Amino acid sequence: MRPLKRALFMAATFISTLLLWSMLESFSTGFKASPSAVQVGNSHKQKLRPCGGEMLDTWKSIKAARKDMIEDKFTIAISTYHRPKELNRVLKTLLSARIPSLLDIVVIWKNFDEQEPPNFTSEYGVNVRYHKPGQNSLNDKLWPDPEYRTAGILLSDDDVYYQPGDLEFVFQTWRKMGQDRITGALSRCASPDGQGWWRYSKCEWLNAGYSLILTNLAFAHVGFLDYYWSNDTAISNIREMVDKNFNCEDIAINYAAAMLTGNGPLLVRGHDQYVNLDPSTGISQQGGHIDARSKCLNDFAKAYDCMPLVTEEGRVERGYRHNLWYKSMWDRFMN
């Protein structure tokens, strides 16, 4: 084995060992699976019944009302807050290549003390528009902007993106399999403990499935946004909780989608790993994040008086090779 390959082999082995140790340590603090009909919170008096799809007729009506939206193109909605370096990198990357079905990018400009930049059109004909909300609310990311022209909206943050070469594949997968689901790159798990308290977690390697897709990189039908901003009592109460806690809008839209359709989310990966710049200023970096998210799971379920989330075990991935970054490194350097 040549010296370079030997060094790369040793480095890959070391990193893989660290990752395995981390996954085993995380799994040791996990939760055992429980039936979907479990007790709410710490109460032993009320049971939380599964209820996904109980609003299916409502969903059919919402989609019918949006039948004139463009279906073979999509819009990217990027929420940004005082992270110009990350935003500029995301925009530069997405606009540097031709993505056939990308029609518009809408930047939700939450730098309230700054004037939003002028709108423009990229060299590949993508319209980039800036929208400044009236207030600083996480719900704004899920607002059904009346200027949206497409049925498919890729909800995104300013620090994460699919590689341009994979984005068309992800969109076409959404068109074929995901229009009645939240479809995206980052999955999370929701599991009830022995007391019936639902616990939020990153999905570890031994988890059988996942129940949530984060909306920092996820396709959603614009109809989900319509319902999210409707006068329905449960979702209105959930929006108020999101504003009060300044957290969990992504969990909320997963609840809405599952309640409407009865479907769980869909995890879709490209040939290459998505890029997560992961700045240190995000909400997820704050202390108590997991506990706050777990509280949202339980509070939102109480708003519906049931648990709409559906656990899925399958996913879609472009190509024939699993795209974990350390395996890709092995393939690229050792073969």
C-alpha positions in Angstrom: 0.0 0.0 0.0 1.5 3.3 -1.0 2.2 5.8 1.9 -0.6 8.2 0.9 -3.2 5.4 0.8 -1.9 4.0 4.1 -2.2 7.4 5.8 -5.7 7.9 4.4 -6.7 4.4 5.5 -5.5 5.1 9.1 -7.3 8.4 9.2 -10.5 6.9 7.9 -10.3 4.1 10.4 -9.7 6.5 13.3 -12.6 8.8 12.3 -14.9 5.8 11.8 -14.0 4.6 15.3 -14.9 7.9 16.8 -18.2 8.1 14.9 -19.1 4.5 16.1 -18.3 5.4 19.7 -20.4 8.6 19.5 -23.4 6.7 18.0 -23.2 4.0 20.7 -23.0 6.6 23.4 -26.0 8.4 22.0 -27.9 5.2 21.6 -27.3 4.3 25.2 -29.4 7.3 26.3 -32.2 6.6 23.8 -35.7 5.4 24.4 -37.4 2.1 23.8 -40.2 2.0 21.2 -43.7 2.2 22.5 -47.1 1.8 20.8 -48.4 4.9 19.1 -51.5 5.1 21.3 -49.8 6.2 24.6 -50.5 8.4 27.5 -50.2 12.2 27.2 -47.4 13.8 29.2 -47.1 12.4 32.7 -50.8 11.9 33.1 -52.2 8.4 33.5 -55.8 9.5 32.7 -55.7 10.4 29.1 -54.3 8.4 26.1 -52.9 9.9 23.0 -54.5 8.3 20.0 -53.0 8.3 16.5 -54.9 10.6 14.2 -53.0 11.2 11.0 -55.1 11.7 8.0 -58.3 12.7 9.8 -58.4 15.9 7.7 -57.9 14.2 4.3 -61.1 15.8 2.8 -59.7 19.2 3.9 -56.4 18.4 2.2 -58.1 17.5 -1.0 -60.0 20.8 -1.0 -56.8 22.7 -0.3 -55.0 21.1 -3.2 -57.9 21.6 -5.5 -57.8 25.3 -4.7 -54.2 25.4 -5.8 -54.6 23.4 -9.0 -53.5 26.4 -11.1 -50.0 26.6 -9.5 -47.1 25.7 -11.7 -46.3 22.0 -10.9 -43.1 21.4 -13.0 -41.1 24.2 -11.4 -40.2 25.0 -7.8 -39.4 27.9 -5.6 -36.7 28.1 -2.9 -37.7 30.1 0.2 -34.6 31.0 2.2 -35.0 32.5 5.7 -32.1 34.7 6.8 -31.2 36.6 9.9 -27.9 38.6 10.0 -25.8 35.9 8.4 -24.6 37.6 5.2 -21.6 35.3 4.7 -23.7 32.1 4.8 -26.5 33.6 2.7 -24.1 34.8 0.0 -22.5 31.4 -0.2 -25.8 29.7 -0.5 -27.1 32.1 -3.2 -23.8 31.9 -5.1 -23.8 28.1 -5.1 -27.5 27.8 -6.1 -27.2 30.4 -8.9 -23.9 29.2 -10.3 -25.3 26.2 -12.1 -28.4 25.6 -14.3 -31.1 23.8 -12.2 -33.7 23.1 -14.9 -36.8 23.3 -12.7 -35.8 26.2 -10.4 -38.0 29.2 -11.1 -37.7 31.6 -8.2 -35.8 32.2 -5.0 -37.4 34.2 -2.3 -35.2 35.4 0.5 -37.2 36.0 3.7 -35.2 39.0 4.9 -35.3 39.2 8.7 -32.6 41.8 9.1 -35.1 44.3 10.2 -32.6 47.0 10.8 -31.3 46.8 7.2 -32.8 47.6 3.8 -33.3 44.5 1.8 -31.2 44.3 -1.4 -32.9 44.8 -4.8 -34.5 42.0 -6.7 -32.6 40.5 -9.6 -32.6 37.8 -12.2 -29.6 35.4 -12.4 -27.7 34.5 -15.6 -29.8 31.3 -15.8 -33.1 33.1 -15.5 -33.9 32.5 -11.9 -35.8 35.3 -10.3 -34.4 36.3 -6.9 -36.8 38.3 -4.7 -36.4 39.7 -1.2 -39.3 39.8 1.2 -39.2 41.5 4.6 -41.9 40.3 7.0 -43.8 42.7 9.3 -42.4 41.1 12.5 -39.8 38.7 13.7 -41.7 35.4 13.8 -40.5 31.9 12.9 -44.0 31.4 11.4 -43.1 33.8 8.6 -41.0 31.1 6.9 -44.3 29.1 6.5 -46.3 32.0 5.2 -48.0 31.2 1.8 -46.6 34.3 0.0 -49.3 35.3 -2.5 -46.5 35.9 -5.0 -45.5 32.2 -5.0 -46.1 30.8 -8.5 -45.2 27.1 -7.9 -46.9 24.3 -5.9 -43.5 23.1 -4.7 -41.7 25.2 -2.1 -38.2 24.3 -0.9 -38.1 25.7 2.6 -34.5 26.5 3.5 -32.3 28.3 5.9 -29.3 30.5 5.0 -26.8 27.9 6.2 -27.7 24.7 4.4 -28.3 23.6 0.8 -28.5 20.6 -1.5 -25.7 20.4 -4.0 -27.0 22.0 -7.3 -26.4 18.7 -9.1 -28.7 16.9 -6.8 -31.4 19.5 -6.4 -33.3 18.6 -9.6 -33.4 14.9 -8.5 -34.8 15.9 -5.1 -37.5 18.0 -6.7 -38.5 15.3 -9.2 -38.6 12.8 -6.3 -40.9 15.2 -4.4 -43.2 15.4 -7.5 -43.4 11.6 -7.8 -43.5 10.6 -4.2 -43.6 13.5 -1.8 -46.3 16.0 -2.6 -48.4 14.7 0.3 -45.4 14.7 2.7 -42.7 16.9 4.0 -39.8 15.8 1.9 -36.2 16.7 2.7 -32.6 16.0 3.8 -32.6 16.1 7.6 -34.6 13.6 9.6 -35.5 13.6 13.3 -37.2 11.2 15.7 -40.1 11.4 18.1 -40.3 8.6 20.6 -42.6 8.1 23.6 -40.9 7.0 26.9 -42.5 4.7 29.4 -44.5 7.5 30.9 -46.0 8.5 27.6 -43.9 11.7 27.3 -42.8 12.2 23.7 -39.1 12.9 23.4 -37.4 14.6 20.4 -34.0 13.4 19.3 -31.6 13.2 16.4 -32.2 9.8 14.7 -29.4 7.5 15.7 -28.0 4.7 13.6 -30.1 2.0 15.3 -33.4 3.9 15.0 -35.9 1.9 12.9 -37.5 5.0 11.4 -38.0 8.8 11.6 -41.1 11.0 12.2 -39.9 14.5 11.2 -38.1 16.3 8.4 -36.5 19.6 9.4 -37.6 22.6 7.3 -34.1 24.0 7.0 -34.0 21.9 3.8 -37.4 20.5 2.9 -40.0 20.5 0.1 -43.5 21.3 1.1 -46.6 21.7 -1.1 -47.9 25.3 -0.9 -51.2 23.9 0.4 -49.5 22.9 3.6 -48.7 26.5 4.1 -52.3 27.5 3.4 -53.5 25.2 6.1 -50.7 26.3 8.5 -52.0 29.9 8.3 -55.7 29.0 8.3 -58.2 29.8 11.1 -58.3 26.1 12.2 -58.3 26.2 16.0 -55.6 23.7 16.6 -53.1 25.1 14.1 -53.8 28.6 15.2 -53.0 27.6 18.8 -49.8 25.9 17.6 -48.7 29.1 15.7 -49.2 31.0 19.0 -47.0 28.5 20.8 -44.3 28.9 18.1 -44.3 32.6 18.6 -44.3 32.3 22.4 -41.4 29.9 22.5 -39.6 31.1 19.3 -39.0 27.5 18.3 -40.5 24.5 16.7 -42.1 25.8 13.5 -40.6 22.9 11.7 -42.2 20.4 14.0 -45.5 22.3 13.6 -45.6 21.9 9.8 -44.8 18.2 10.2 -47.8 17.9 12.5 -50.0 19.8 10.0 -48.9 17.7 7.0 -49.4 14.4 8.9 -52.8 15.5 10.2 -54.0 16.5 6.7 -52.7 13.5 4.8 -52.0 10.6 7.2 -48.5 10.3 5.6 -45.2 10.4 7.3 -42.3 12.5 6.0 -39.8 11.4 3.2 -36.1 11.5 3.6 -34.3 12.2 0.3 -30.6 12.4 -0.2 -28.6 13.3 -3.2 -25.5 11.7 -4.7 -23.4 14.1 -2.7 -23.8 15.1 0.9 -25.9 18.2 1.5 -23.9 21.2 2.8 -24.6 22.4 6.3 -22.5 25.4 7.3 -23.8 25.1 10.9 -23.1 28.6 12.3 -22.8 28.8 16.0 -25.5 31.5 16.3 -28.6 29.3 15.5 -31.4 28.4 17.8 -30.4 24.8 17.8 -27.1 25.7 19.4 -28.7 27.1 22.6 -28.8 25.2 25.8 -32.0 23.2 26.6 -32.8 22.8 22.9 -33.7 19.1 23.0 -36.0 19.6 26.1 -37.7 22.6 24.4 -38.3 20.6 21.3 -39.7 17.7 23.3 -42.1 20.0 25.0 -43.3 21.2 21.6 -44.0 17.6 20.6 -46.3 17.1 23.6 -47.9 20.6 23.5 -48.7 20.3 19.8 -50.2 16.8 20.3 -52.4 18.3 23.1 -53.6 21.0 20.7 -54.9 18.3 18.3 -55.9 16.0 21.2 -54.1 13.2 19.4 -50.7 12.3 17.8 -50.7 12.8 14.1 -47.0 12.0 13.4 -46.3 8.9 11.4 -43.0 7.0 11.6 -41.4 6.1 8.2 -38.6 3.7 7.6 -37.7 4.1 4.0 -35.8 6.8 2.2 -34.8 7.8 -1.4 -31.2 8.3 -2.4 -29.7 9.2 -5.7 -27.3 6.7 -7.2 -26.2 3.3 -6.0 -23.7 4.2 -3.3 -24.7 5.3 0.2 -23.5 8.9 0.5 -22.1 8.9 4.0 -19.2 11.3 3.7 -16.7 8.9 5.2 -17.6 6.1 2.8 -17.4 8.6 -0.1 -13.9 9.5 1.1 -12.9 5.8 1.1 -14.3 5.3 -2.4 -12.6 8.4 -3.8 -9.1 7.7 -2.3 -8.8 4.0 -2.0 -10.4 2.8 -5.2 
